[in-house]
Amino acid sequence: MRFDASGKVSLDHIYTAPDPRTYFQVLRPLGYCVPQLAKPYFAKMIKEYRETERVAVPRVLDIGCSYGINAALLKYDATMDELYARYDGSGPATRAGLLARDQDFSRSRSPAHSLRFTGLDASTSALAYAREAGFLDDTVHADLEADDPTPAQRERLAGTDLVISTGCVGYVTERTLTRVVGAQDGRLPWMAHFVLRMFPFGAVEDALADLGYRTTRVDEVFKQRRFAGPQERTRVLDSMAEAGVDASGLEEDGWLYAQLYLSRPQHP
């Protein structure tokens, strides 16, 4: 079992498989649920944006989108339980078979919300599957931590109305978010980020404030997943203690927890 610098077990391999089966089969025993918990908050923000800004079909950018999970939940009103069952290994045995079934799903299921979803991720295989399946409308394969977006990437990022994420902040920093905003030619998309409590958000909040945002944190905490084992629990709790984050009553009981940060433009 490999661990990253934060103490979390490395699950990199689940994001690079040619289809979502590994992703869901690894995460299901860990009770991974944050996209489901995030869904009503994202839906509420999208509704408020649509009504406030009078945009009929908002464009949503999902940072760290993997296989388009948030898009499937929000566009087609899928649930995590439904997706876990869908990719449990009992269905089609090949990527082509899975893809055909998901394309039928996307075509036949009436969208719950009129949305256009763009996915930003470093995994070409996850992006390709989500786009071909119909979960994502567009994709941006980029590492904006390391590089400015290319002209083609800027074009795909431009026009974003809302930016969401469910777990990538901490690995993704203010560098990515400021580069996304920089591609908007002065517009400030609304943002909602679910961030593990073990990762500080201060640098991101400060960078967004410099761009004209005001950030608020929702009081509630949200389960992300169970620890993968006692080693991960010990390592993460040690990291949190070093960072001065109190894990009592939360992570020490066996779950990783996230907090929700909402960032909107400050209006004069």
ZALUM-461474 format. One record per residue: chain; x, y, z of N, C-alpha, C, O in turn; residue number from 1. Coordinates in steps of 0.001 Angstrom, whole numbers. Atoms other than C-alpha are relative to their C-alpha. Layout:
SITE chain     n.x     n.y     n.z    ca.x    ca.y    ca.z     c.x     c.y     c.z     o.x     o.y     o.z   n
SITE     A       X       Y       Z       X       Y       Z       X       Y       Z       X       Y       Z NUM
...
This chain:
SITE chain     n.x     n.y     n.z    ca.x    ca.y    ca.z     c.x     c.y     c.z     o.x     o.y     o.z   n
SITE     A     847   -1191       0       0       0       0     882    1240       0    1742    1399     866   1
SITE     A    -786   -1218     104    1448    3345   -1089    -804    1176     557   -2033    1199     493   2
SITE     A     631   -1174    -592     742    6667     607     585    1260    -620    1756    1291    -999   3
SITE     A    -528   -1261     510    1023   10238    -624     503     856    1159     473     426    2312   4
SITE     A    -630    -842   -1013    2612   13130    1244    -972     405    1105    -547     717    2217   5
SITE     A     991    -381   -1008    -636   13916    3067    -295   -1126     982    -913    -896    2022   6
SITE     A     313    1159    -817    -808   10419    4545   -1097    -862    -569   -1331   -1969     -83   7
SITE     A    1075     780     616   -3666    9269    2327     587   -1108    -859    1670    -969   -1429   8
SITE     A    -407    1086     874   -3412    5965     512     -91     467   -1450   -1028    1176   -1818   9
SITE     A      -6    -391    1403   -2538    6432   -3154    -973    -871    -786    -852   -2096    -809  10
SITE     A     988     693     828   -5455    5514   -5404     105     446   -1451    -882     424   -2187  11
SITE     A    -184    -560    1341   -3982    6921   -8603    -504    -934   -1097   -1014    -487   -2125  12
SITE     A     327     948    1064   -4663    3728  -10529   -1485     -18    -351   -1840    -425   -1457  13
SITE     A    1436      78     283   -8452    4056  -10265    -454    1098    -954   -1561    1041   -1490  14
SITE     A     368   -1112     883   -8419    7266  -12314     520    -175   -1424     202     627   -2302  15
SITE     A    -643     141    1315   -6466    5915  -15287    -445   -1245    -751      63   -1522   -1838  16
SITE     A     515    1180     702   -8361    2738  -16184    -835     448   -1196   -1327    1576   -1211  17
SITE     A     735    -408    1203  -10097    2735  -19580   -1500     180     204   -2166     767    -649  18
SITE     A    1424    -192    -297  -13567    2614  -17967    -161     106    1516     807    -125    2241  19
SITE     A     160    -316   -1421  -15081    3379  -14526     -85   -1189     950    -240    -979    2153  20
SITE     A     225    1136    -892  -15300    -171  -13160     974     -25    1172     551    -215    2312  21
SITE     A    -982      25   -1093  -12058     -36  -11147    -287    1096    1008    -222     870    2217  22
SITE     A     309   -1146    -863  -12972    3394   -9772   -1099    -358    1002    -934    -178    2208  23
SITE     A    1136     274    -880  -16314    2260   -8397     209   -1239     861    -248   -1278    2004  24
SITE     A    -190    1223    -775  -15239   -1205   -7284    1011     185    1129     931    -508    2143  25
SITE     A    -937    -305   -1078  -12341     209   -5235    -650     902    1047    -441     711    2245  26
SITE     A     562    -982    -925  -14332    3065   -3705   -1251    -477     734   -1567      24    1813  27
SITE     A    1239     442    -639  -17534    1182   -2912     216    -554    1408    -531    -183    2313  28
SITE     A    -200     492   -1371  -16124    -742      96     402    1094     984     252     927    2194  29
SITE     A    -414   -1106    -858  -14800    2575    1425   -1143     981     261    -975    1965     981  30
SITE     A    1162    -854    -242  -18263    4134    1340     114    1388    -586    -475    2333     -62  31
SITE     A    -209   -1317     606  -17189    6977    -931   -1343     603    -392   -2083       5   -1172  32
SITE     A    1355    -533     161  -20210    9285    -954     -58    1508    -210   -1152    2055    -344  33
SITE     A      61   -1464      25  -19196   12946   -1222    -692     548   -1248   -1351    1581   -1134  34
SITE     A     767    -561    1120  -20554   13439   -4778   -1509      -1     254   -2206     933    -143  35
SITE     A    1429      58    -306  -23994   12338   -3561    -380    1082    1002   -1425    1719     865  36
SITE     A     272   -1034   -1000  -23804   14663    -554     128    1401    -600    -555    2335    -180  37
SITE     A    -208   -1307     638  -22583   17497   -2781   -1131     360    -956   -1396    1537   -1202  38
SITE     A     986    -211    1072  -25353   17063   -5337   -1035    1071     325   -1224    1961    -505  39
SITE     A    1014   -1030    -244  -28092   19149   -3617     580    1401     133     -84    2380    -208  40
SITE     A    -628   -1315    -131  -25657   21972   -2865     367     557   -1371     171    1742   -1640  41
SITE     A    -283    -435    1360  -24473   22102   -6459   -1290     376    -727   -1344    1398   -1412  42
SITE     A    1270    -268     673  -28059   21931   -7711    -595    1338     459   -1140    2095    -344  43
SITE     A     516   -1265    -539  -29055   24807   -5422     769    1187    -576     173    2197    -949  44
SITE     A    -798   -1086     538  -26151   26952   -6607    -299     222   -1476    -393    1361   -1933  45
SITE     A     316    -122    1430  -26916   26208  -10252   -1353     686    -184   -1498    1552   -1046  46
SITE     A    1330    -622      80  -30580   27135   -9716      84    1494     303    -516    2307    -400  47
SITE     A    -144   -1411    -365  -29608   30401   -8000     712     766   -1110     344    1899   -1422  48
SITE     A    -721    -664    1083  -27159   31216  -10785    -911     207   -1199    -933    1285   -1792  49
SITE     A     896     -89    1158  -29720   30472  -13499   -1000    1137     192   -1278    1895    -737  50
SITE     A    1014   -1020    -255  -32275   32740  -11830     603    1394     140      33    2376    -336  51
SITE     A    -620   -1307    -243  -29901   35520  -10796     613     581   -1265     444    1762   -1569  52
SITE     A    -715    -469    1183  -27861   35725  -13972    -800    -171   -1288    -371     258   -2360  53
SITE     A     883     221    1154  -30712   34701  -16297     721    -743   -1123     705    -335   -2284  54
SITE     A    -690     880     945  -28683   31994  -17981    -788   -1307     -64    -876   -2026     931  55
SITE     A     883    1161     119  -30917   29220  -19312     764   -1315     111     278   -2265     726  56
SITE     A    -788    1231       0  -28178   26614  -19788    1391     325     540    2306     594    -238  57
SITE     A   -1303    -337    -568  -25316   27254  -17353    1087    -982    -433     833   -2168    -645  58
SITE     A   -1165     819     336  -21854   25979  -18244     788    -253    1277    1272     675    1925  59
SITE     A    -634     412   -1244  -20316   24044  -15380    1350    -630    -316    1448   -1488   -1193  60
SITE     A   -1324     607     105  -16604   23231  -15088     247    -817    1250     237    -281    2359  61
SITE     A    -283     909   -1109  -15850   20205  -12899    1502    -283      -1    2016    -952    -897  62
SITE     A   -1446     189     -89  -12203   20253  -11792     278   -1328     706    -254   -1597    1783  63
SITE     A    -245    1339    -526  -10834   16762  -11190   -1213    -881    -204   -1637   -1593     707  64
SITE     A    1303     617     274  -13908   15313  -12870      42   -1515    -105   -1004   -2158     -10  65
SITE     A    -174    1436     259  -12525   11773  -13426    -977    -464   -1092    -936      50   -2210  66
SITE     A     878     593    1013  -15251    9754  -15221   -1332     728    -151   -2297     156    -657  67
SITE     A    1224    -781     176  -17866   12524  -15110   -1075    -314    1012   -2265    -264     700  68
SITE     A     964     427   -1022  -19488   11454  -11847    -965    1126     352   -2179     924     351  69
SITE     A     887   -1109    -368  -20812   14872  -10826    -945     349   -1147   -2105     692    -915  70
SITE     A     851    -293    1156  -22121   15429  -14353   -1145   -1003     -96   -2288    -615    -338  71
SITE     A    1052    1024      66  -24024   12127  -14328   -1044     214    1093   -2240      48     855  72
SITE     A     931    -222   -1104  -25547   12932  -10936    -881    1218    -248   -2075    1188      49  73
SITE     A     740   -1247     137  -26596   16462  -11859    -801      70   -1299   -1942     531   -1290  74
SITE     A     718     -87    1279  -27543   16172  -15544   -1124   -1015     -96   -2208    -708    -592  75
SITE     A     957    1090     210  -29359   12846  -15370    -627    -503    1297   -1313   -1525    1307  76
SITE     A     574     344   -1302  -30322   12717  -11684     336   -1431     419    -463   -2100    1075  77
SITE     A    -474    1297    -477  -28316    9527  -11176     375     105    1474     497    1206    2013  78
SITE     A    -461      42   -1385  -27299    8449   -7671    1282    -822      67    1580   -1602    -837  79
SITE     A   -1216     788    -164  -24048    7023   -6360    -327   -1486     130     409   -2323    -394  80
SITE     A     385    1411    -116  -25841    3787   -5432    -277    -581   -1391     104   -1714   -1685  81
SITE     A     294     442    1363  -27065    3536   -9020    1288    -223    -788    1402   -1201   -1527  82
SITE     A   -1261     135     722  -23554    4073  -10375     833   -1156     550    1479   -1868    -218  83
SITE     A    -705    1153    -573  -22023    1570   -7947    -551   -1303    -574     213   -2201    -928  84
SITE     A     614    1209     561  -24501   -1043   -9171     301    -122   -1490     454   -1225   -2014  85
SITE     A    -202     -17    1446  -23917     -20  -12772    1379    -542    -383    1535   -1162   -1436  86
SITE     A   -1375     389     330  -20178    -720  -12640     555   -1060     947    1759   -1105    1195  87
SITE     A    -439     994    -983  -20063   -3627  -10181     612   -1254    -622     986   -2180      97  88
SITE     A    -595    1149     670  -18752   -6066  -12789   -1006    -995    -524    -631   -1959   -1191  89
SITE     A    1015     960     454  -22048   -7808  -13480    -553     341   -1379   -1307    -442   -1957  90
SITE     A     506    -425    1298  -22735   -5874  -16689     918    -410   -1124    1602   -1428   -1026  91
SITE     A    -868     318    1138  -20921   -5820  -20027    1452    -174     426    1942     536    1303  92
SITE     A   -1360     339    -407  -17433   -7280  -19822    1057     869    -655    2208     865    -218  93
SITE     A    -977    -792     736  -15757   -4876  -22247    -301    1486     112   -1424    1883     426  94
SITE     A     203   -1444      15  -15246   -1130  -22410   -1038     374   -1047   -1908    1207    -792  95
SITE     A     950    -309    1069  -17146   -1055  -25693   -1430    -297     433   -2346     471     139  96
SITE     A    1334     346    -471  -20098   -2809  -24092    -505     971    1045   -1663    1387    1004  97
SITE     A     376    -976   -1019  -20113    -495  -21083    -336    1341    -629   -1314    1995    -265  98
SITE     A     185   -1289     638  -19804    2525  -23297   -1323      56    -758   -2039    1054    -685  99
SITE     A    1264      41     725  -22716    1475  -25502   -1178      95     960   -2161     780     678 100
SITE     A    1078     -61    -983  -24875     947  -22431    -135    1406     581   -1248    1893     780 101
SITE     A      58   -1343    -560  -23925    4358  -21016    -477    1020   -1023   -1150    1987    -666 102
SITE     A     512    -892    1046  -24578    6068  -24335   -1510    -117    -111   -2201     884    -299 103
SITE     A    1454     193      -3  -28054    4544  -24328    -625     711    1203   -1678    1338    1087 104
SITE     A     474    -658   -1220  -28497    5808  -20764     -73    1508    -211   -1085    2132     109 105
SITE     A     -48   -1449     191  -27459    9350  -21702   -1033     472   -1007   -1626    1539    -841 106
SITE     A     962    -384    1034  -29673    9418  -24785   -1446    -153     471   -2312     645     112 107
SITE     A    1381     331    -349  -32749    7910  -23167    -491     687    1263   -1697     851    1450 108
SITE     A     409    -595   -1270  -32730    9597  -19767    -154    1506    -162     800    2201    -513 109
SITE     A     246   -1431     147  -34301   13021  -19824     850     765    1002     842     443    2190 110
SITE     A    -832    -772    -930  -31887   15566  -18352    -833     613    1114   -1895    1184     868 111
SITE     A     693    -612   -1123  -32921   16666  -14883     180    1513     -12    -678    2254     468 112
SITE     A    -291   -1431      68  -31325   20062  -15516     656     289   -1341    1420    -529   -1854 113
SITE     A    -645    -421    1235  -30321   21933  -18656    1371     571     346    1481    1690     846 114
SITE     A   -1360    -365    -367  -26560   22096  -18212     955    -428   -1101     690   -1370   -1847 115
SITE     A   -1123     456     807  -23374   21919  -20204    1180    -201     933    1594     716    1642 116
SITE     A   -1081     360    -913  -20582   20150  -18370    1314    -135    -750    1408    -875   -1730 117
SITE     A   -1369     185     463  -16883   20549  -19117     799    -625    1140     694    -192    2288 118
SITE     A    -827     657    -995  -14472   18263  -17294    1462     358    -188    1983     299   -1301 119
SITE     A   -1440    -262      -9  -10913   19253  -16392     672   -1075     821     340   -1258    1992 120
SITE     A    -667    1082    -714   -8636   16383  -15449    1334    -292    -681    1571      95   -1825 121
SITE     A   -1299     399     549   -5132   14990  -15932     -39   -1388    -619     947   -1825   -1211 122
SITE     A     120    1365     515   -6427   11529  -16937    -688       5   -1361   -1877     308   -1463 123
SITE     A     596      41    1341   -6970   11161  -20667   -1041   -1098    -115   -2061    -913    -779 124
SITE     A     935    1120     126   -8705    7792  -20267   -1328     308     679   -2386     -12     136 125
SITE     A    1244    -350    -689  -11236    9071  -17709    -783    1040    -787   -2000     928    -937 126
SITE     A     671   -1034     788  -11987   12161  -19789    -627    -583   -1259   -1758    -248   -1611 127
SITE     A     501     580    1243  -12377   10127  -22962   -1265    -801     261   -2229    -709    -498 128
SITE     A    1184     812    -280  -14825    7723  -21341   -1200     901     307   -2289     689    -226 129
SITE     A    1107    -860    -403  -16931   10486  -19775    -576     764   -1182   -1787     969   -1263 130
SITE     A     474    -735    1190  -17122   12404  -23059    -744    -948    -944   -1830    -622   -1425 131
SITE     A     640     942     923  -17932    9365  -25185   -1322    -518     555   -2257    -780    -202 132
SITE     A    1230     501    -621  -20560    8199  -22694   -1120    1024     -25   -2291     672     113 133
SITE     A    1010   -1044       8  -22335   11534  -22902    -179     695    1332   -1075    1524    1483 134
SITE     A      92    -677   -1293  -21758   12576  -19300     549    1423    -113     -58    2370     386 135
SITE     A    -617   -1307     203  -19452   15446  -20268    -266     483   -1420    -288    -302   -2368 136
SITE     A     195    -598    1312  -20114   17834  -23126    1314     435    -630    1422     528   -1853 137
SITE     A   -1316    -395     491  -16484   18930  -23411    1024    -370    1063     676    -580    2225 138
SITE     A   -1063     387    -930  -13143   18095  -21817    1222     872    -219    1477    1367   -1317 139
SITE     A   -1285    -692      49   -9887   19831  -20999    1013    -889     699     961   -1075    1915 140
SITE     A   -1073     816    -572   -6884   17580  -20507    1182     921     241    1860    1328    -703 141
SITE     A   -1045    -967    -315   -4405   19800  -18683     438    -153    1443    -312    -642    2287 142
SITE     A    -518    -150   -1361   -2223   20222  -15608     238    1486     214    1320    1997     -75 143
SITE     A     -96   -1441    -189   -2899   23838  -14698     753     365    1264     957    1548    1540 144
SITE     A    -949    -259   -1083    -784   23478  -11585    1370     338    -567    2105    1153      -8 145
SITE     A   -1335    -134     571    2252   23319  -13830      72    1035   -1108    1085    1719   -1254 146
SITE     A     -80    -801    1220    1336   25278  -16941   -1228     874    -183   -2319     536     274 147
SITE     A    1131    -797     447    -834   28077  -18245    -770    -785   -1062    -183   -1600   -1773 148
SITE     A     741     693    1060   -3643   26835  -20480     475     452   -1379     849    1609   -1576 149
SITE     A    -316    -326    1378   -2873   26690  -24174   -1164     802    -585   -2236     854      18 150
SITE     A    1135    -711     624   -4980   28824  -26535   -1230    -895    -190   -2358    -454      31 151
SITE     A    1142     909     184   -7137   25773  -27316    -669    -313    1331   -1895    -388    1404 152
SITE     A     577     267   -1316   -7596   25011  -23624    -737    1228     535   -1811    1103    1123 153
SITE     A     679   -1233    -422   -8441   28647  -22869   -1364     132    -682   -2338     565     -67 154
SITE     A    1260     -94     731  -11119   28499  -25539   -1053    -919     609   -2226    -555     692 155
SITE     A     954     933    -615  -12706   25451  -23886    -403     452    1404   -1527     202    1841 156
SITE     A     301    -473   -1354  -12504   27032  -20432    -836    1269      -6   -1592    1525     931 157
SITE     A     695   -1285      68  -13902   30380  -21562   -1512    -206      29   -2035   -1188    -497 158
SITE     A    1454      80     -59  -17547   31038  -20851    -523    -843    1139   -1722   -1118    1200 159
SITE     A     441     781   -1156  -17637   28993  -17646    -854     863     926    -492    1994    1250 160
SITE     A     881    -705    -926  -20503   30013  -15378     232    -421    1451     182     403    2364 161
SITE     A    -186     531   -1355  -19834   27776  -12374    1156    -986      -5    1347   -1737    -962 162
SITE     A   -1129     916    -173  -16779   25886  -11119    -260    -829    1251    -542    -285    2318 163
SITE     A     235     884   -1143  -17178   22840   -8864    1147    -993     143    1906   -1229    -796 164
SITE     A    -939    1104    -216  -14983   20167   -7307    -425    -763    1240   -1057    -210    2140 165
SITE     A     358     854   -1144  -15411   17268   -4886    1208    -820     448    1155   -2049     488 166
SITE     A   -1121     731    -580  -11997   16407   -3525    1362     281    -581    2365    -210     -63 167
SITE     A   -1315    -208     608   -9256   17686   -5794     785    1120     663    2013    1134     584 168
SITE     A    -725   -1102    -631   -8436   20864   -3836     816    -557    1167     313   -1299    2011 169
SITE     A    -972     602    -907   -5405   20081   -1748    1118    -580    -840    2298    -482    -502 170
SITE     A    -937     413    1042   -3756   18479   -4739      20    1089   -1083    1072    1443   -1616 171
SITE     A     129   -1187     834   -5045   21266   -6957      -6    1203     939    -633    1163    1998 172
SITE     A    -139   -1168    -862   -4214   24711   -5542    -559    1240    -688   -1234    1160   -1714 173
SITE     A     429   -1266     580   -4899   28363   -6214     580     230   -1395      29    1024   -2158 174
SITE     A    -569    -185    1337   -2662   28110   -9295    -999    -427   -1073   -1203     281   -2060 175
SITE     A     993     463     978   -5273   26059  -11144   -1208     918     -40   -1671    1283   -1120 176
SITE     A    1223    -796     -35   -8220   28150   -9992     217    1385    -592    -653    1885   -1304 177
SITE     A    -237   -1323     565   -6639   31485  -10875     208     -87   -1509    -146     841   -2236 178
SITE     A    -154     165    1452   -5709   30135  -14310   -1349    -243    -672   -1569     204   -1798 179
SITE     A    1357     174     539   -9308   29022  -14846    -691    1359    -100   -1296    1680   -1123 180
SITE     A     623   -1325      20  -10530   32502  -13898     652     875   -1064     -28    1655   -1730 181
SITE     A    -701    -795     991   -7869   34047  -16113    -440    -280   -1429    -237     549   -2316 182
SITE     A     479     355    1338   -9382   32261  -19103   -1386     570    -298   -1926     360   -1384 183
SITE     A    1380    -484     159  -12725   34040  -18590     -88    1435    -508   -1188    1968    -655 184
SITE     A      -3   -1370     533  -11671   37476  -19900    -800     966     870   -1617    1742     374 185
SITE     A     606    -957    -920  -12827   39335  -16811   -1233    -484     719   -1604      96    1740 186
SITE     A    1171     553    -687  -15885   37255  -15893     459    -799    1217    1549   -1369    1216 187
SITE     A    -319     765   -1202  -15939   35653  -12441   -1058   -1070     210   -2133    -766     728 188
SITE     A     984    1070    -227  -17716   32274  -12387    -182    -282    1484     756    -139    2269 189
SITE     A     241     434   -1375  -19337   31161   -9147     731   -1314     240     976   -2079    -693 190
SITE     A    -755    1204    -323  -17501   28386   -7310    -557    -691    1246   -1077     -49    2159 191
SITE     A     327     807   -1176  -18258   25556   -4882     987   -1156      58    1046   -1978    -857 192
SITE     A   -1045    1021    -130  -15451   23321   -3614    -165    -770    1308    -194    -185    2390 193
SITE     A     -33     873   -1166  -15691   20356   -1262    1453    -388     245    2088   -1019    -601 194
SITE     A   -1433     110    -293  -12282   20242     445     185    -809    1281    -418    -494    2307 195
SITE     A    -278     774   -1206  -10994   17630    2877     521     907    1107    1322    1810     864 196
SITE     A    -385    -848   -1139  -10550   19133    6331    1506      -9     248    2040     923     849 197
SITE     A   -1440      90    -214   -6926   18002    6341     775     997    -858    1956    1239    -610 198
SITE     A    -678    -932     900   -6131   20514    3570    -434    1434     300   -1632    1716     318 199
SITE     A     366   -1399    -238   -5992   24251    4341    -531     650   -1268     -95     319   -2371 200
SITE     A     594    -695    1137   -8060   26521    2094     406    1472     -37      17    2203    -947 201
SITE     A    -311   -1417    -134   -6570   29836    3169     664     610   -1216     292    1705   -1636 202
SITE     A    -716    -551    1157   -4204   30303     216    -936     146   -1198    -839    1110   -1957 203
SITE     A     973     -84    1089   -7014   29575   -2234    -941    1172     239   -1208    1957    -671 204
SITE     A     931   -1088    -322   -9382   31951    -456     652    1360    -232      23    2272    -769 205
SITE     A    -700   -1275     174   -6770   34719    -456     185     322   -1483     -11    1462   -1903 206
SITE     A    -208    -225    1433   -6002   34265   -4157   -1306     382    -680   -1326    1259   -1544 207
SITE     A    1295    -347     583   -9695   34338   -5033    -445    1393     438   -1053    2123    -345 208
SITE     A     346   -1344    -467  -10190   37449   -2885     712    1060    -830     136    2104   -1137 209
SITE     A    -748    -946     834   -7479   39187   -4913    -640     166   -1377    -465    1196   -2028 210
SITE     A     678     -60    1296   -9536   38398   -8024   -1389     619      96   -2025     879    -926 211
SITE     A    1309    -613    -165  -12714   39869   -6531   -1068    -900     579   -2258    -613     448 212
SITE     A     958     945    -577  -14331   36923   -4726    -152     209    1504     752     688    2188 213
SITE     A     242     157   -1431  -15892   36600   -1312    -325   -1460     248   -1202   -2013    -417 214
SITE     A     176    1430    -274  -15709   33069     151    -640    -207    1364    -261     432    2345 215
SITE     A     614     405   -1270  -17928   31566    2833     108   -1512     132     124   -2236    -864 216
SITE     A     -58    1435    -263  -17689   28158    4455   -1316    -448     638   -1797     155    1598 217
SITE     A    1223     579    -557  -20789   26074    5102     346    -681    1323    1366   -1362    1425 218
SITE     A    -305     519   -1337  -20981   25056    8768      62   -1519      51     843   -2086     816 219
SITE     A      77    1461     -29  -21809   21421    8044    1297    -638    -497    2024     -41   -1291 220
SITE     A   -1101     795     542  -19125   18766    7479    -601   -1200    -731   -1721   -1622    -440 221
SITE     A     531    1007     908  -19492   16014    4884     946   -1200     -57    2149   -1042    -264 222
SITE     A    -811    1201     128  -18286   12417    4882     499    -142   -1433    -247      67   -2390 223
SITE     A    -519     296    1334  -15989   11620    1986      86   -1507    -204    -578   -2058   -1082 224
SITE     A    -104    1458      41  -14984    7991    2549     623    -484    1298    1179     298    2069 225
SITE     A    -691     610   -1130  -13775    5582    5206    1499     -65    -283    1928     -37   -1436 226
SITE     A   -1427     267     181  -10074    5164    5799     185   -1383    -595    -571   -2311    -311 227
SITE     A    -272    1273     669   -8590    2393    3700     617   -1031     931     756   -2194     552 228
SITE     A    -579     930    -967   -7027     826    6791     634     762    1140     693    1991    1107 229
SITE     A    -562    -670   -1178   -5351    1543   10125    1232     843    -312    1468    1858     344 230
SITE     A   -1175    -793     344   -2157    2770    8475    -388    1365    -543     190    2383    -164 231
SITE     A     429   -1288     537   -3951    5436    6509    -579     862    1109    -289    2057    1177 232
SITE     A     585    -763   -1103   -5919    6480    9582    1086     645     846    1009    1831    1165 233
SITE     A   -1087    -519    -842   -2737    6865   11633     750    1117    -709    1029    2158    -114 234
SITE     A    -758   -1006     750    -905    8773    8906    -784    1295    -160    -234    2382      13 235
SITE     A     810   -1201     196   -3779   11156    8220    -192     735    1319     -93    1961    1361 236
SITE     A     178    -658   -1295   -4420   11823   11902    1283     695     437    1235    1774    1027 237
SITE     A   -1276    -645    -318    -717   12552   12370     169    1284    -807     603    2304    -271 238
SITE     A    -104   -1191     850    -787   14979    9424    -924    1105     491    -552    2279     497 239
SITE     A     949    -994    -478   -3859   16700   10803     472     619    1309     328    1823    1521 240
SITE     A    -513    -525   -1265   -2306   17015   14257    1137     991    -243    1214    2030     412 241
SITE     A   -1103    -901     332     809   18582   12741    -511    1320    -556      97    2370    -346 242
SITE     A     584   -1210     585   -1414   21054   10884    -895     740     978   -1418    1805     648 243
SITE     A     827    -642   -1004   -3323   21895   14058   -1492    -160    -211   -2282     652     271 244
SITE     A    1425     252     257   -6635   20425   12862    -492   -1058     981      69   -2152    1046 245
SITE     A     545     906   -1003   -8705   18776   15600    -864   -1066    -665   -1883    -749   -1278 246
SITE     A     725    1106     636   -9892   15355   14418    -968    -696     950   -1607   -1672     557 247
SITE     A     840     674    -982  -11826   14456   17582   -1458      48    -418   -1976    1092    -816 248
SITE     A    1405     110     358  -15340   13241   16903    -262     -69   -1487   -1412    -203   -1906 249
SITE     A     163      61    1448  -14719   13200   13161     975   -1024    -571     691   -2221    -522 250
SITE     A    -928     930     646  -11680   11676   11404     492   -1094     939     752   -2215     499 251
SITE     A    -491    1027    -913  -10569    9859   14514    -969   -1180     127    -603   -2252     607 252
SITE     A     999    1072     -41  -13781    7828   14240     -20    -847   -1269    -825   -1771   -1388 253
SITE     A    -152     919    1119  -12745    6382   10883    -379     496   -1382    -295    -258   -2352 254
SITE     A     404    -557    1294  -13945    8693    8098     813    1242    -316    1188    1994     583 255
SITE     A    -483   -1289     478  -12379   11437    6019   -1200     922    -163   -2257     491    -624 256
SITE     A    1078    -980      83  -14501   14599    6147     434    1200    -840    1600    1595    -845 257
SITE     A    -237   -1184     826  -14807   17547    3773    -829    1161     516   -1819     983    1226 258
SITE     A     762   -1209    -244  -15959   21122    4151    -308     647   -1347     419     455   -2322 259
SITE     A     432    -643    1239  -17783   23177    1525     291    1489      60    -122    2185     988 260
SITE     A    -315   -1418     131  -16454   26560     441    -705     547   -1245    -571       3   -2341 261
SITE     A     732    -653    1078  -18636   28838   -1689     651    1346    -281     819    2165     623 262
SITE     A    -651   -1255     392  -16970   31662   -3613    -809     665   -1104   -1090      69   -2144 263
SITE     A     774    -761     978  -18921   34348   -5437     634    1385    -160    1307    1875     747 264
SITE     A    -561   -1336     209  -17946   37685   -6953    -567     991    1013   -1755     978    1333 265
SITE     A     460   -1088    -860  -18070   40633   -4583    -536    1118    -884     148    1601   -1787 266
SITE     A     598   -1078     801  -20424   43225   -5993     107    1302     778    -114    1318    1989 267
SITE     A    -131   -1297    -685  -19851   46916   -5209   -1283     378     726   -1349    1435    1353 268
